[in-house]
Amino acid sequence: MLQEFCKDLNRFDNIIVASDAVVADHKLNLEKFALILMDQRIPKSSGCGLIELFNDDFINSSNDVLVISGYVDEKTRSKYTEYGVTHFLSKPFSPAAFHKMALKIIDHH
């Protein structure tokens, strides 16, 4: 679904999907992305667990992360913000809400 939402924006040349945190970690270490969409609940870790693997240079660079989740409690949200992640979108959301948030993030750069 998110892949289709991204295609609809016509702003991305390449959309890469990772099936779990291990694959995501590998891909994120190999390439730079305009926007990283991360679900809090991902196989083999969590979104927050994946963020913790990266150093400050990664998070403070031009890697913009949008966390997508049904629910992120205040403790988890605080942990994300410690790592520089400030964009969250709660499920369920409409294509329009996703487009608005994604464009806000990528246009900020």
SULWOWO-V189362 format. One record per run of one state. SS is the DSSP state (a for helix, b for strand, c for the rest). FROM is the first residue (numbers start at 1). TO is the last residue. If there is no record, write none. Layout:
ss/from/to
SS/FROM/TO
SS/FROM/TO
This chain:
ss/from/to
c/1/1
a/2/9
c/10/20
a/21/30
c/31/35
b/36/39
c/40/46
a/47/52
c/53/55
a/56/59
c/60/64
b/65/69
c/70/73
a/74/82
c/83/86
b/87/90
c/91/94
a/95/108
c/109/109
